[in-house]
């Protein structure tokens, strides 16, 4: 069995460890102020016929795609 060079092994470990840290740093839900401060804008969309249900999402910026509370 062939052994991996230390540089390749180190790069692999760093990339595996960096993924979850980056994902955990982004919040699932943000406030409208956080969305705007992060460079995004709040987009409000009607769900169904639009009589009562709405969704609010941060579009663009740091919190792109996050639900706005």
Secondary structure, DSSP 8 states (H G I E B T S, - for coil): -----HHHHHHHHHHHHHHHHHHHHS-SEE-HHHHHHTT-EEEEEE-TTSSS-EEEEEESSTTTT-EE-
